[in-house]
Amino acid sequence: MWNNPLLLNLFYVFAIGVNIVLLRYFSTQLDTLNNNGLRFLSGAVVLFAWVWWKYRSALLNLLKTPKLLAIALLVGVLMCANMFFYLEGASRTNAITAAIFGVISMPFGVLIAGLFFEDERQKMRSKTFWIGCFLTLFGCLGFIWQGKSVELGDSFLAGSLFLLLSITIRNVQNLVVKFTNNKINVFTLSSFTALSTAFISLFASYHTDNIQALHHLSPLFLISLLLVGVYGITAGMILAFHIIQKQGIITYQILELLLPLSTALIAYLFLGETVSLMQMLFAVVVIFGASVALGLLKIKRKDS
């Protein structure tokens, strides 16, 4: 699958859709700092075991290189801030709204990426890329505003602000990850990011006295949260970092546009939420636009 970009991208879209629904549920059951701390800690432990077994030399090289270690820790700090605001936003809105905010981040992410990376500028020079982006953006906005699950109010507006902060930080984080291409192994980077995020979150929880809430968690809930942490690290971090490093930020941003569709489908299957006919039509526009922008579908031009 790692050598098949189409299969990898398809798996990523649906895997993150599941993760968004899970994050939305647990964000309403536990405060954000403890939530992030436990999830990232469980994921970091599993990742470090894997890295020590498969990529021990890369891990030792990272520890011996202060510059690379500082970059890895910086990604962890950005991830901590990103996920804090993301969960705060998700707890005040809903899963589909959290997913659709990836749409808003796309124009900013594309412009910033083009300023720093030549390979990203090459993609931006294609007219079909911009046609596909416009169709995808139009379809996503239509999809969310046709949804009956979006309820405007003070809580929704506050949640939207948190989500906006989250995607802004995420764009900066993506740039830092892009700079690590061919310098830090993706598994090694993910393990350090997860561990630093966990420690920062639990440290903040301790100093705000939120850590006491962990004593009241049932064993089943705790185990479920830890398993979600391992799953989230695998899908949301390893796959995301791999796509950014190997396919570029723009490709990653376009895949983000498909997340509201996978999230809505999963919510329909497991939560009983319905999708309107207009949403289905906009979903077709999103899929078509993303396919054009990714180069999966070619727009033929007549010779003049």
Secondary structure, DSSP 8 states (H G I E B T S, - for coil): -TT-HHHHHHHHHHHHHHHHHHHHHHHTTS-HHHHHHHHHHHHHHHHHHHHHHH-HHHHHHHHH-HHHHHHHHHHHHHHHHHHHHHHHHHHHS-HHHHHHHHHHHHHHHHHHHHHH-HHHHHHHT-HHHHHHHHHHHHHHHHHHHH-TT---SHHHHHHHHHHHHHHHHHHHHHHHHHHTTTTS-HHHHHHHHHHHHHHHHHHHHHHTTGGGGGGG--HHHHHHHHHHHHHHIIIIIIIHHHHHHHH-HHHHHHHHHTHHHHHHHHHHHHH-----HHHHHHHHHHHHHHHHHHTSS-------
